[in-house]
Amino acid sequence: MSELYAEHPAMFKNNPLGFLLCILLVPVGIGILIFLYWYLQTKASKLIVTERDVLFEKGLLSKERSEIDLDSIRTVKVSQSFTDRIFGVGTIELYTAGDTAEIVAKGMPDPNRIREIIKANQRES
């Protein structure tokens, strides 16, 4: 099973103002702590799209893993604010049935590519 997409949420592109604030706070010392916390937060989530399914992992010490078969996905919603579009990040929501998203991945790089990969690899029923 080969991975077609495997990424962690973007760190700096997802929050450019937070990045600038951290840079300003580095001389005080608290900026480094914020960077470390922020880095660990982004590495704690990962979205993986394979030829058959979509996996979303959350957590560093304890893990939560959601897995959806590509054929079960009914709707792929991509949300991007103006700044998200400038920096090429966005939120991906995957729906199978009902009104609640099964997977919500925020701050993912190139979200439209994810949507295209999912749609291209879904088998016709």
KEDO-174992 format. One record per atom (N, C-alpha, C): residue in one letter; residue number from 1; chain; x, y, z; atom name. Coordinates in steps of 0.001 Angstrom, whole numbers, plus 500000, padded with zeros to 6 digits. Layout:
BEGIN
pt aa:A&i:NUM&ch:A&xx:X&yy:Y&zz:Z&at:CA
...
END
This chain:
BEGIN
pt aa:M&i:1&ch:A&xx:500853&yy:498833&zz:500000&at:N
pt aa:M&i:1&ch:A&xx:500000&yy:500000&zz:500000&at:CA
pt aa:M&i:1&ch:A&xx:500904&yy:501238&zz:500000&at:C
pt aa:S&i:2&ch:A&xx:500869&yy:501970&zz:498909&at:N
pt aa:S&i:2&ch:A&xx:501753&yy:503127&zz:498795&at:CA
pt aa:S&i:2&ch:A&xx:501032&yy:504405&zz:499245&at:C
pt aa:E&i:3&ch:A&xx:501798&yy:505290&zz:499822&at:N
pt aa:E&i:3&ch:A&xx:501262&yy:506562&zz:500293&at:CA
pt aa:E&i:3&ch:A&xx:501257&yy:507557&zz:499148&at:C
pt aa:L&i:4&ch:A&xx:500099&yy:508152&zz:498872&at:N
pt aa:L&i:4&ch:A&xx:499975&yy:509170&zz:497843&at:CA
pt aa:L&i:4&ch:A&xx:500180&yy:510563&zz:498427&at:C
pt aa:Y&i:5&ch:A&xx:499907&yy:510697&zz:499724&at:N
pt aa:Y&i:5&ch:A&xx:500065&yy:511966&zz:500430&at:CA
pt aa:Y&i:5&ch:A&xx:500291&yy:511647&zz:501901&at:C
pt aa:A&i:6&ch:A&xx:501269&yy:512231&zz:502504&at:N
pt aa:A&i:6&ch:A&xx:501537&yy:512060&zz:503934&at:CA
pt aa:A&i:6&ch:A&xx:502182&yy:513342&zz:504446&at:C
pt aa:E&i:7&ch:A&xx:501425&yy:514113&zz:505209&at:N
pt aa:E&i:7&ch:A&xx:501925&yy:515398&zz:505708&at:CA
pt aa:E&i:7&ch:A&xx:501420&yy:515679&zz:507112&at:C
pt aa:H&i:8&ch:A&xx:502221&yy:516437&zz:507841&at:N
pt aa:H&i:8&ch:A&xx:501812&yy:517023&zz:509108&at:CA
pt aa:H&i:8&ch:A&xx:501233&yy:518397&zz:508782&at:C
pt aa:P&i:9&ch:A&xx:500425&yy:518975&zz:509667&at:N
pt aa:P&i:9&ch:A&xx:499961&yy:520346&zz:509426&at:CA
pt aa:P&i:9&ch:A&xx:501150&yy:521300&zz:509303&at:C
pt aa:A&i:10&ch:A&xx:500990&yy:522301&zz:508477&at:N
pt aa:A&i:10&ch:A&xx:502051&yy:523295&zz:508296&at:CA
pt aa:A&i:10&ch:A&xx:502197&yy:524113&zz:509576&at:C
pt aa:M&i:11&ch:A&xx:503437&yy:524413&zz:509922&at:N
pt aa:M&i:11&ch:A&xx:503671&yy:525134&zz:511167&at:CA
pt aa:M&i:11&ch:A&xx:503611&yy:526649&zz:510949&at:C
pt aa:F&i:12&ch:A&xx:504470&yy:527172&zz:510124&at:N
pt aa:F&i:12&ch:A&xx:504575&yy:528621&zz:509953&at:CA
pt aa:F&i:12&ch:A&xx:503528&yy:529170&zz:508994&at:C
pt aa:K&i:13&ch:A&xx:503263&yy:528470&zz:507913&at:N
pt aa:K&i:13&ch:A&xx:502279&yy:528929&zz:506935&at:CA
pt aa:K&i:13&ch:A&xx:500877&yy:528988&zz:507523&at:C
pt aa:N&i:14&ch:A&xx:500607&yy:528133&zz:508486&at:N
pt aa:N&i:14&ch:A&xx:499284&yy:528058&zz:509085&at:CA
pt aa:N&i:14&ch:A&xx:499001&yy:529224&zz:510026&at:C
pt aa:N&i:15&ch:A&xx:500039&yy:529823&zz:510599&at:N
pt aa:N&i:15&ch:A&xx:499866&yy:530922&zz:511541&at:CA
pt aa:N&i:15&ch:A&xx:501037&yy:531903&zz:511429&at:C
pt aa:P&i:16&ch:A&xx:501080&yy:532695&zz:510352&at:N
pt aa:P&i:16&ch:A&xx:502219&yy:533602&zz:510167&at:CA
pt aa:P&i:16&ch:A&xx:502320&yy:534688&zz:511233&at:C
pt aa:L&i:17&ch:A&xx:501193&yy:535172&zz:511750&at:N
pt aa:L&i:17&ch:A&xx:501248&yy:536198&zz:512804&at:CA
pt aa:L&i:17&ch:A&xx:501789&yy:535614&zz:514104&at:C
pt aa:G&i:18&ch:A&xx:501421&yy:534394&zz:514405&at:N
pt aa:G&i:18&ch:A&xx:501965&yy:533718&zz:515585&at:CA
pt aa:G&i:18&ch:A&xx:503463&yy:533517&zz:515463&at:C
pt aa:F&i:19&ch:A&xx:503920&yy:533228&zz:514249&at:N
pt aa:F&i:19&ch:A&xx:505358&yy:533080&zz:514002&at:CA
pt aa:F&i:19&ch:A&xx:506096&yy:534388&zz:514283&at:C
pt aa:L&i:20&ch:A&xx:505559&yy:535490&zz:513782&at:N
pt aa:L&i:20&ch:A&xx:506202&yy:536788&zz:514015&at:CA
pt aa:L&i:20&ch:A&xx:506218&yy:537135&zz:515509&at:C
pt aa:L&i:21&ch:A&xx:505131&yy:536822&zz:516198&at:N
pt aa:L&i:21&ch:A&xx:505079&yy:537072&zz:517637&at:CA
pt aa:L&i:21&ch:A&xx:506122&yy:536249&zz:518379&at:C
pt aa:C&i:22&ch:A&xx:506292&yy:534999&zz:517978&at:N
pt aa:C&i:22&ch:A&xx:507307&yy:534147&zz:518615&at:CA
pt aa:C&i:22&ch:A&xx:508710&yy:534683&zz:518381&at:C
pt aa:I&i:23&ch:A&xx:508969&yy:535161&zz:517168&at:N
pt aa:I&i:23&ch:A&xx:510287&yy:535746&zz:516851&at:CA
pt aa:I&i:23&ch:A&xx:510561&yy:536930&zz:517776&at:C
pt aa:L&i:24&ch:A&xx:509547&yy:537764&zz:517988&at:N
pt aa:L&i:24&ch:A&xx:509717&yy:538922&zz:518870&at:CA
pt aa:L&i:24&ch:A&xx:509930&yy:538511&zz:520327&at:C
pt aa:L&i:25&ch:A&xx:509376&yy:537360&zz:520733&at:N
pt aa:L&i:25&ch:A&xx:509491&yy:536918&zz:522118&at:CA
pt aa:L&i:25&ch:A&xx:510714&yy:536036&zz:522389&at:C
pt aa:V&i:26&ch:A&xx:511472&yy:535682&zz:521357&at:N
pt aa:V&i:26&ch:A&xx:512664&yy:534837&zz:521552&at:CA
pt aa:V&i:26&ch:A&xx:513680&yy:535517&zz:522480&at:C
pt aa:P&i:27&ch:A&xx:513983&yy:536812&zz:522329&at:N
pt aa:P&i:27&ch:A&xx:514949&yy:537426&zz:523247&at:CA
pt aa:P&i:27&ch:A&xx:514516&yy:537366&zz:524718&at:C
pt aa:V&i:28&ch:A&xx:513225&yy:537350&zz:524969&at:N
pt aa:V&i:28&ch:A&xx:512726&yy:537279&zz:526341&at:CA
pt aa:V&i:28&ch:A&xx:512848&yy:535851&zz:526871&at:C
pt aa:G&i:29&ch:A&xx:512881&yy:534869&zz:525977&at:N
pt aa:G&i:29&ch:A&xx:513015&yy:533473&zz:526375&at:CA
pt aa:G&i:29&ch:A&xx:511736&yy:532668&zz:526225&at:C
pt aa:I&i:30&ch:A&xx:510617&yy:533340&zz:526307&at:N
pt aa:I&i:30&ch:A&xx:509342&yy:532612&zz:526201&at:CA
pt aa:I&i:30&ch:A&xx:509049&yy:532195&zz:524758&at:C
pt aa:G&i:31&ch:A&xx:509632&yy:532901&zz:523804&at:N
pt aa:G&i:31&ch:A&xx:509427&yy:532568&zz:522389&at:CA
pt aa:G&i:31&ch:A&xx:509912&yy:531168&zz:522051&at:C
pt aa:I&i:32&ch:A&xx:511009&yy:530746&zz:522649&at:N
pt aa:I&i:32&ch:A&xx:511552&yy:529400&zz:522401&at:CA
pt aa:I&i:32&ch:A&xx:510601&yy:528344&zz:522948&at:C
pt aa:L&i:33&ch:A&xx:510026&yy:528590&zz:524110&at:N
pt aa:L&i:33&ch:A&xx:509056&yy:527649&zz:524680&at:CA
pt aa:L&i:33&ch:A&xx:507805&yy:527544&zz:523810&at:C
pt aa:I&i:34&ch:A&xx:507358&yy:528690&zz:523307&at:N
pt aa:I&i:34&ch:A&xx:506186&yy:528676&zz:522419&at:CA
pt aa:I&i:34&ch:A&xx:506505&yy:527919&zz:521137&at:C
pt aa:F&i:35&ch:A&xx:507695&yy:528139&zz:520557&at:N
pt aa:F&i:35&ch:A&xx:508108&yy:527410&zz:519354&at:CA
pt aa:F&i:35&ch:A&xx:508131&yy:525900&zz:519606&at:C
pt aa:L&i:36&ch:A&xx:508666&yy:525489&zz:520746&at:N
pt aa:L&i:36&ch:A&xx:508743&yy:524065&zz:521075&at:CA
pt aa:L&i:36&ch:A&xx:507346&yy:523458&zz:521198&at:C
pt aa:Y&i:37&ch:A&xx:506459&yy:524125&zz:521931&at:N
pt aa:Y&i:37&ch:A&xx:505086&yy:523657&zz:522075&at:CA
pt aa:Y&i:37&ch:A&xx:504391&yy:523581&zz:520719&at:C
pt aa:W&i:38&ch:A&xx:504556&yy:524599&zz:519911&at:N
pt aa:W&i:38&ch:A&xx:503946&yy:524691&zz:518581&at:CA
pt aa:W&i:38&ch:A&xx:504459&yy:523564&zz:517679&at:C
pt aa:Y&i:39&ch:A&xx:505766&yy:523322&zz:517724&at:N
pt aa:Y&i:39&ch:A&xx:506374&yy:522257&zz:516921&at:CA
pt aa:Y&i:39&ch:A&xx:505808&yy:520888&zz:517312&at:C
pt aa:L&i:40&ch:A&xx:505728&yy:520634&zz:518616&at:N
pt aa:L&i:40&ch:A&xx:505191&yy:519357&zz:519079&at:CA
pt aa:L&i:40&ch:A&xx:503719&yy:519189&zz:518698&at:C
pt aa:Q&i:41&ch:A&xx:502969&yy:520274&zz:518724&at:N
pt aa:Q&i:41&ch:A&xx:501568&yy:520231&zz:518315&at:CA
pt aa:Q&i:41&ch:A&xx:501427&yy:519846&zz:516845&at:C
pt aa:T&i:42&ch:A&xx:502246&yy:520413&zz:515982&at:N
pt aa:T&i:42&ch:A&xx:502133&yy:520097&zz:514556&at:CA
pt aa:T&i:42&ch:A&xx:502618&yy:518683&zz:514260&at:C
pt aa:K&i:43&ch:A&xx:503613&yy:518206&zz:514971&at:N
pt aa:K&i:43&ch:A&xx:504108&yy:516848&zz:514745&at:CA
pt aa:K&i:43&ch:A&xx:503187&yy:515791&zz:515349&at:C
pt aa:A&i:44&ch:A&xx:502229&yy:516209&zz:516161&at:N
pt aa:A&i:44&ch:A&xx:501309&yy:515268&zz:516795&at:CA
pt aa:A&i:44&ch:A&xx:500176&yy:514843&zz:515863&at:C
pt aa:S&i:45&ch:A&xx:500010&yy:515504&zz:514718&at:N
pt aa:S&i:45&ch:A&xx:498951&yy:515164&zz:513768&at:CA
pt aa:S&i:45&ch:A&xx:499558&yy:514840&zz:512416&at:C
pt aa:K&i:46&ch:A&xx:498959&yy:513854&zz:511735&at:N
pt aa:K&i:46&ch:A&xx:499444&yy:513493&zz:510414&at:CA
pt aa:K&i:46&ch:A&xx:498292&yy:512932&zz:509588&at:C
pt aa:L&i:47&ch:A&xx:498166&yy:513417&zz:508363&at:N
pt aa:L&i:47&ch:A&xx:497156&yy:512936&zz:507425&at:CA
pt aa:L&i:47&ch:A&xx:497862&yy:512125&zz:506349&at:C
pt aa:I&i:48&ch:A&xx:497374&yy:510902&zz:506137&at:N
pt aa:I&i:48&ch:A&xx:497974&yy:510002&zz:505149&at:CA
pt aa:I&i:48&ch:A&xx:496873&yy:509538&zz:504201&at:C
pt aa:V&i:49&ch:A&xx:497106&yy:509691&zz:502901&at:N
pt aa:V&i:49&ch:A&xx:496179&yy:509189&zz:501892&at:CA
pt aa:V&i:49&ch:A&xx:496895&yy:508095&zz:501124&at:C
pt aa:T&i:50&ch:A&xx:496296&yy:506902&zz:501121&at:N
pt aa:T&i:50&ch:A&xx:496845&yy:505782&zz:500353&at:CA
pt aa:T&i:50&ch:A&xx:495896&yy:505479&zz:499195&at:C
pt aa:E&i:51&ch:A&xx:496200&yy:504435&zz:498463&at:N
pt aa:E&i:51&ch:A&xx:495364&yy:504068&zz:497317&at:CA
pt aa:E&i:51&ch:A&xx:493989&yy:503566&zz:497746&at:C
pt aa:R&i:52&ch:A&xx:493859&yy:503107&zz:499004&at:N
pt aa:R&i:52&ch:A&xx:492603&yy:502515&zz:499463&at:CA
pt aa:R&i:52&ch:A&xx:491909&yy:503281&zz:500575&at:C
pt aa:D&i:53&ch:A&xx:492660&yy:504039&zz:501390&at:N
pt aa:D&i:53&ch:A&xx:492021&yy:504694&zz:502519&at:CA
pt aa:D&i:53&ch:A&xx:492733&yy:505976&zz:502934&at:C
pt aa:V&i:54&ch:A&xx:492093&yy:506673&zz:503867&at:N
pt aa:V&i:54&ch:A&xx:492635&yy:507904&zz:504450&at:CA
pt aa:V&i:54&ch:A&xx:492818&yy:507659&zz:505937&at:C
pt aa:L&i:55&ch:A&xx:494003&yy:507972&zz:506441&at:N
pt aa:L&i:55&ch:A&xx:494330&yy:507795&zz:507856&at:CA
pt aa:L&i:55&ch:A&xx:494643&yy:509160&zz:508461&at:C
pt aa:F&i:56&ch:A&xx:494142&yy:509391&zz:509661&at:N
pt aa:F&i:56&ch:A&xx:494467&yy:510616&zz:510384&at:CA
pt aa:F&i:56&ch:A&xx:494895&yy:510231&zz:511779&at:C
pt aa:E&i:57&ch:A&xx:496138&yy:510534&zz:512115&at:N
pt aa:E&i:57&ch:A&xx:496703&yy:510203&zz:513418&at:CA
pt aa:E&i:57&ch:A&xx:496875&yy:511464&zz:514237&at:C
pt aa:K&i:58&ch:A&xx:496524&yy:511373&zz:515529&at:N
pt aa:K&i:58&ch:A&xx:496703&yy:512490&zz:516457&at:CA
pt aa:K&i:58&ch:A&xx:497359&yy:511970&zz:517723&at:C
pt aa:G&i:59&ch:A&xx:498261&yy:512762&zz:518278&at:N
pt aa:G&i:59&ch:A&xx:498873&yy:512444&zz:519562&at:CA
pt aa:G&i:59&ch:A&xx:500336&yy:512081&zz:519450&at:C
pt aa:L&i:60&ch:A&xx:501094&yy:512386&zz:520511&at:N
pt aa:L&i:60&ch:A&xx:502507&yy:512022&zz:520584&at:CA
pt aa:L&i:60&ch:A&xx:502714&yy:510813&zz:521481&at:C
pt aa:L&i:61&ch:A&xx:502277&yy:510908&zz:522722&at:N
pt aa:L&i:61&ch:A&xx:502460&yy:509803&zz:523658&at:CA
pt aa:L&i:61&ch:A&xx:501331&yy:508787&zz:523541&at:C
pt aa:S&i:62&ch:A&xx:500112&yy:509262&zz:523546&at:N
pt aa:S&i:62&ch:A&xx:498974&yy:508379&zz:523278&at:CA
pt aa:S&i:62&ch:A&xx:498462&yy:508727&zz:521890&at:C
pt aa:K&i:63&ch:A&xx:498056&yy:507729&zz:521144&at:N
pt aa:K&i:63&ch:A&xx:497661&yy:507928&zz:519748&at:CA
pt aa:K&i:63&ch:A&xx:496171&yy:507698&zz:519558&at:C
pt aa:E&i:64&ch:A&xx:495597&yy:508503&zz:518677&at:N
pt aa:E&i:64&ch:A&xx:494238&yy:508310&zz:518205&at:CA
pt aa:E&i:64&ch:A&xx:494330&yy:508232&zz:516688&at:C
pt aa:R&i:65&ch:A&xx:493787&yy:507169&zz:516115&at:N
pt aa:R&i:65&ch:A&xx:493913&yy:506964&zz:514672&at:CA
pt aa:R&i:65&ch:A&xx:492542&yy:506723&zz:514064&at:C
pt aa:S&i:66&ch:A&xx:492183&yy:507555&zz:513080&at:N
pt aa:S&i:66&ch:A&xx:490930&yy:507400&zz:512343&at:CA
pt aa:S&i:66&ch:A&xx:491265&yy:506923&zz:510947&at:C
pt aa:E&i:67&ch:A&xx:490486&yy:505976&zz:510462&at:N
pt aa:E&i:67&ch:A&xx:490734&yy:505403&zz:509143&at:CA
pt aa:E&i:67&ch:A&xx:489411&yy:505315&zz:508384&at:C
pt aa:I&i:68&ch:A&xx:489400&yy:505827&zz:507153&at:N
pt aa:I&i:68&ch:A&xx:488210&yy:505794&zz:506314&at:CA
pt aa:I&i:68&ch:A&xx:488578&yy:505204&zz:504962&at:C
pt aa:D&i:69&ch:A&xx:487787&yy:504263&zz:504499&at:N
pt aa:D&i:69&ch:A&xx:487958&yy:503692&zz:503172&at:CA
pt aa:D&i:69&ch:A&xx:487567&yy:504755&zz:502140&at:C
pt aa:L&i:70&ch:A&xx:488347&yy:504885&zz:501066&at:N
pt aa:L&i:70&ch:A&xx:488071&yy:505907&zz:500054&at:CA
pt aa:L&i:70&ch:A&xx:486677&yy:505776&zz:499462&at:C
pt aa:D&i:71&ch:A&xx:486194&yy:504546&zz:499314&at:N
pt aa:D&i:71&ch:A&xx:484863&yy:504341&zz:498740&at:CA
pt aa:D&i:71&ch:A&xx:483750&yy:504815&zz:499663&at:C
pt aa:S&i:72&ch:A&xx:484037&yy:504967&zz:500957&at:N
pt aa:S&i:72&ch:A&xx:483030&yy:505413&zz:501922&at:CA
pt aa:S&i:72&ch:A&xx:482888&yy:506929&zz:501955&at:C
pt aa:I&i:73&ch:A&xx:483858&yy:507642&zz:501443&at:N
pt aa:I&i:73&ch:A&xx:483848&yy:509104&zz:501504&at:CA
pt aa:I&i:73&ch:A&xx:482835&yy:509651&zz:500508&at:C
pt aa:R&i:74&ch:A&xx:481879&yy:510434&zz:501030&at:N
pt aa:R&i:74&ch:A&xx:480845&yy:511040&zz:500185&at:CA
pt aa:R&i:74&ch:A&xx:481197&yy:512479&zz:499809&at:C
pt aa:T&i:75&ch:A&xx:481784&yy:513199&zz:500762&at:N
pt aa:T&i:75&ch:A&xx:482068&yy:514617&zz:500546&at:CA
pt aa:T&i:75&ch:A&xx:483448&yy:514962&zz:501087&at:C
pt aa:V&i:76&ch:A&xx:484195&yy:515745&zz:500319&at:N
pt aa:V&i:76&ch:A&xx:485477&yy:516300&zz:500759&at:CA
pt aa:V&i:76&ch:A&xx:485315&yy:517814&zz:500741&at:C
pt aa:K&i:77&ch:A&xx:485406&yy:518428&zz:501909&at:N
pt aa:K&i:77&ch:A&xx:485242&yy:519879&zz:502024&at:CA
pt aa:K&i:77&ch:A&xx:486589&yy:520513&zz:502321&at:C
pt aa:V&i:78&ch:A&xx:486961&yy:521508&zz:501526&at:N
pt aa:V&i:78&ch:A&xx:488198&yy:522255&zz:501730&at:CA
pt aa:V&i:78&ch:A&xx:487827&yy:523678&zz:502122&at:C
pt aa:S&i:79&ch:A&xx:488336&yy:524140&zz:503253&at:N
pt aa:S&i:79&ch:A&xx:488086&yy:525508&zz:503731&at:CA
pt aa:S&i:79&ch:A&xx:489410&yy:526252&zz:503795&at:C
pt aa:Q&i:80&ch:A&xx:489424&yy:527446&zz:503198&at:N
pt aa:Q&i:80&ch:A&xx:490624&yy:528287&zz:503218&at:CA
pt aa:Q&i:80&ch:A&xx:490209&yy:529739&zz:503394&at:C
pt aa:S&i:81&ch:A&xx:490819&yy:530407&zz:504370&at:N
pt aa:S&i:81&ch:A&xx:490634&yy:531846&zz:504490&at:CA
pt aa:S&i:81&ch:A&xx:491545&yy:532528&zz:503464&at:C
pt aa:F&i:82&ch:A&xx:491468&yy:533835&zz:503406&at:N
pt aa:F&i:82&ch:A&xx:492309&yy:534579&zz:502461&at:CA
pt aa:F&i:82&ch:A&xx:493798&yy:534329&zz:502717&at:C
pt aa:T&i:83&ch:A&xx:494199&yy:534411&zz:503991&at:N
pt aa:T&i:83&ch:A&xx:495620&yy:534179&zz:504302&at:CA
pt aa:T&i:83&ch:A&xx:496008&yy:532714&zz:504085&at:C
pt aa:D&i:84&ch:A&xx:495072&yy:531796&zz:504343&at:N
pt aa:D&i:84&ch:A&xx:495346&yy:530383&zz:504056&at:CA
pt aa:D&i:84&ch:A&xx:495627&yy:530182&zz:502570&at:C
pt aa:R&i:85&ch:A&xx:494841&yy:530837&zz:501728&at:N
pt aa:R&i:85&ch:A&xx:495049&yy:530711&zz:500280&at:CA
pt aa:R&i:85&ch:A&xx:496400&yy:531279&zz:499859&at:C
pt aa:I&i:86&ch:A&xx:496799&yy:532396&zz:500470&at:N
pt aa:I&i:86&ch:A&xx:498100&yy:533004&zz:500141&at:CA
pt aa:I&i:86&ch:A&xx:499236&yy:532043&zz:500486&at:C
pt aa:F&i:87&ch:A&xx:499132&yy:531380&zz:501649&at:N
pt aa:F&i:87&ch:A&xx:500207&yy:530496&zz:502107&at:CA
pt aa:F&i:87&ch:A&xx:500022&yy:529040&zz:501701&at:C
pt aa:G&i:88&ch:A&xx:498928&yy:528708&zz:501017&at:N
pt aa:G&i:88&ch:A&xx:498736&yy:527356&zz:500497&at:CA
pt aa:G&i:88&ch:A&xx:498398&yy:526304&zz:501530&at:C
pt aa:V&i:89&ch:A&xx:497631&yy:526687&zz:502564&at:N
pt aa:V&i:89&ch:A&xx:497194&yy:525735&zz:503587&at:CA
pt aa:V&i:89&ch:A&xx:495669&yy:525797&zz:503705&at:C
pt aa:G&i:90&ch:A&xx:495091&yy:524852&zz:504430&at:N
pt aa:G&i:90&ch:A&xx:493647&yy:524863&zz:504619&at:CA
pt aa:G&i:90&ch:A&xx:493189&yy:523719&zz:505493&at:C
pt aa:T&i:91&ch:A&xx:491890&yy:523675&zz:505704&at:N
pt aa:T&i:91&ch:A&xx:491265&yy:522635&zz:506507&at:CA
pt aa:T&i:91&ch:A&xx:490551&yy:521651&zz:505590&at:C
pt aa:I&i:92&ch:A&xx:490775&yy:520365&zz:505833&at:N
pt aa:I&i:92&ch:A&xx:490131&yy:519293&zz:505080&at:CA
pt aa:I&i:92&ch:A&xx:489102&yy:518632&zz:505997&at:C
pt aa:E&i:93&ch:A&xx:487884&yy:518490&zz:505514&at:N
pt aa:E&i:93&ch:A&xx:486850&yy:517773&zz:506248&at:CA
pt aa:E&i:93&ch:A&xx:486347&yy:516646&zz:505368&at:C
pt aa:L&i:94&ch:A&xx:486337&yy:515420&zz:505910&at:N
pt aa:L&i:94&ch:A&xx:485881&yy:514249&zz:505171&at:CA
pt aa:L&i:94&ch:A&xx:484587&yy:513729&zz:505794&at:C
pt aa:Y&i:95&ch:A&xx:483567&yy:513600&zz:504971&at:N
pt aa:Y&i:95&ch:A&xx:482254&yy:513135&zz:505411&at:CA
pt aa:Y&i:95&ch:A&xx:481951&yy:511784&zz:504771&at:C
pt aa:T&i:96&ch:A&xx:481424&yy:510860&zz:505558&at:N
pt aa:T&i:96&ch:A&xx:480994&yy:509578&zz:505008&at:CA
pt aa:T&i:96&ch:A&xx:479472&yy:509545&zz:504926&at:C
pt aa:A&i:97&ch:A&xx:478804&yy:509680&zz:506032&at:N
pt aa:A&i:97&ch:A&xx:477347&yy:509732&zz:506074&at:CA
pt aa:A&i:97&ch:A&xx:476959&yy:510648&zz:507219&at:C
pt aa:G&i:98&ch:A&xx:475896&yy:511378&zz:507053&at:N
pt aa:G&i:98&ch:A&xx:475467&yy:512281&zz:508119&at:CA
pt aa:G&i:98&ch:A&xx:476047&yy:513669&zz:507951&at:C
pt aa:D&i:99&ch:A&xx:475816&yy:514475&zz:508981&at:N
pt aa:D&i:99&ch:A&xx:476193&yy:515888&zz:508932&at:CA
pt aa:D&i:99&ch:A&xx:477485&yy:516208&zz:509660&at:C
pt aa:T&i:100&ch:A&xx:478099&yy:515221&zz:510302&at:N
pt aa:T&i:100&ch:A&xx:479321&yy:515445&zz:511062&at:CA
pt aa:T&i:100&ch:A&xx:480510&yy:514859&zz:510316&at:C
pt aa:A&i:101&ch:A&xx:481571&yy:515644&zz:510227&at:N
pt aa:A&i:101&ch:A&xx:482778&yy:515178&zz:509531&at:CA
pt aa:A&i:101&ch:A&xx:483444&yy:514061&zz:510328&at:C
pt aa:E&i:102&ch:A&xx:483864&yy:513039&zz:509633&at:N
pt aa:E&i:102&ch:A&xx:484578&yy:511930&zz:510266&at:CA
pt aa:E&i:102&ch:A&xx:486017&yy:512329&zz:510595&at:C
pt aa:I&i:103&ch:A&xx:486634&yy:513077&zz:509680&at:N
pt aa:I&i:103&ch:A&xx:488010&yy:513542&zz:509867&at:CA
pt aa:I&i:103&ch:A&xx:488048&yy:515039&zz:509584&at:C
pt aa:V&i:104&ch:A&xx:488656&yy:515805&zz:510496&at:N
pt aa:V&i:104&ch:A&xx:488895&yy:517237&zz:510299&at:CA
pt aa:V&i:104&ch:A&xx:490382&yy:517465&zz:510521&at:C
pt aa:A&i:105&ch:A&xx:491085&yy:517828&zz:509450&at:N
pt aa:A&i:105&ch:A&xx:492527&yy:518076&zz:509521&at:CA
pt aa:A&i:105&ch:A&xx:492775&yy:519548&zz:509210&at:C
pt aa:K&i:106&ch:A&xx:493194&yy:520305&zz:510218&at:N
pt aa:K&i:106&ch:A&xx:493407&yy:521747&zz:510069&at:CA
pt aa:K&i:106&ch:A&xx:494853&yy:522052&zz:509718&at:C
pt aa:G&i:107&ch:A&xx:495052&yy:523089&zz:508911&at:N
pt aa:G&i:107&ch:A&xx:496398&yy:523576&zz:508599&at:CA
pt aa:G&i:107&ch:A&xx:497189&yy:522693&zz:507650&at:C
pt aa:M&i:108&ch:A&xx:496508&yy:521901&zz:506835&at:N
pt aa:M&i:108&ch:A&xx:497214&yy:520988&zz:505931&at:CA
pt aa:M&i:108&ch:A&xx:497739&yy:521729&zz:504700&at:C
pt aa:P&i:109&ch:A&xx:498988&yy:521432&zz:504301&at:N
pt aa:P&i:109&ch:A&xx:499535&yy:522054&zz:503104&at:CA
pt aa:P&i:109&ch:A&xx:498860&yy:521499&zz:501846&at:C
pt aa:D&i:110&ch:A&xx:498600&yy:522372&zz:500886&at:N
pt aa:D&i:110&ch:A&xx:498027&yy:522024&zz:499581&at:CA
pt aa:D&i:110&ch:A&xx:496745&yy:521198&zz:499714&at:C
pt aa:P&i:111&ch:A&xx:495713&yy:521759&zz:500340&at:N
pt aa:P&i:111&ch:A&xx:494492&yy:520986&zz:500593&at:CA
pt aa:P&i:111&ch:A&xx:493739&yy:520580&zz:499332&at:C
pt aa:N&i:112&ch:A&xx:493811&yy:521375&zz:498282&at:N
pt aa:N&i:112&ch:A&xx:493116&yy:521004&zz:497041&at:CA
pt aa:N&i:112&ch:A&xx:493756&yy:519785&zz:496392&at:C
pt aa:R&i:113&ch:A&xx:495038&yy:519603&zz:496566&at:N
pt aa:R&i:113&ch:A&xx:495712&yy:518407&zz:496060&at:CA
pt aa:R&i:113&ch:A&xx:495193&yy:517165&zz:496784&at:C
pt aa:I&i:114&ch:A&xx:494950&yy:517285&zz:498073&at:N
pt aa:I&i:114&ch:A&xx:494406&yy:516169&zz:498845&at:CA
pt aa:I&i:114&ch:A&xx:493048&yy:515784&zz:498283&at:C
pt aa:R&i:115&ch:A&xx:492199&yy:516782&zz:498036&at:N
pt aa:R&i:115&ch:A&xx:490861&yy:516527&zz:497486&at:CA
pt aa:R&i:115&ch:A&xx:490965&yy:515827&zz:496138&at:C
pt aa:E&i:116&ch:A&xx:491867&yy:516306&zz:495280&at:N
pt aa:E&i:116&ch:A&xx:492047&yy:515702&zz:493954&at:CA
pt aa:E&i:116&ch:A&xx:492535&yy:514256&zz:494053&at:C
pt aa:I&i:117&ch:A&xx:493459&yy:513978&zz:494971&at:N
pt aa:I&i:117&ch:A&xx:493970&yy:512612&zz:495145&at:CA
pt aa:I&i:117&ch:A&xx:492846&yy:511685&zz:495586&at:C
pt aa:I&i:118&ch:A&xx:492031&yy:512138&zz:496539&at:N
pt aa:I&i:118&ch:A&xx:490934&yy:511311&zz:497037&at:CA
pt aa:I&i:118&ch:A&xx:489935&yy:511026&zz:495925&at:C
pt aa:K&i:119&ch:A&xx:489525&yy:512064&zz:495209&at:N
pt aa:K&i:119&ch:A&xx:488540&yy:511890&zz:494150&at:CA
pt aa:K&i:119&ch:A&xx:489072&yy:511022&zz:493010&at:C
pt aa:A&i:120&ch:A&xx:490343&yy:511162&zz:492682&at:N
pt aa:A&i:120&ch:A&xx:490918&yy:510386&zz:491583&at:CA
pt aa:A&i:120&ch:A&xx:491052&yy:508900&zz:491934&at:C
pt aa:N&i:121&ch:A&xx:491194&yy:508588&zz:493201&at:N
pt aa:N&i:121&ch:A&xx:491423&yy:507189&zz:493606&at:CA
pt aa:N&i:121&ch:A&xx:490162&yy:506488&zz:494110&at:C
pt aa:Q&i:122&ch:A&xx:489034&yy:507182&zz:494108&at:N
pt aa:Q&i:122&ch:A&xx:487801&yy:506510&zz:494483&at:CA
pt aa:Q&i:122&ch:A&xx:487343&yy:505632&zz:493320&at:C
pt aa:R&i:123&ch:A&xx:486954&yy:504405&zz:493661&at:N
pt aa:R&i:123&ch:A&xx:486467&yy:503477&zz:492629&at:CA
pt aa:R&i:123&ch:A&xx:485001&yy:503748&zz:492375&at:C
pt aa:E&i:124&ch:A&xx:484590&yy:503570&zz:491159&at:N
pt aa:E&i:124&ch:A&xx:483166&yy:503745&zz:490837&at:CA
pt aa:E&i:124&ch:A&xx:482401&yy:502540&zz:491353&at:C
pt aa:S&i:125&ch:A&xx:481297&yy:502841&zz:492014&at:N
pt aa:S&i:125&ch:A&xx:480466&yy:501764&zz:492599&at:CA
pt aa:S&i:125&ch:A&xx:479609&yy:501098&zz:491560&at:C
END
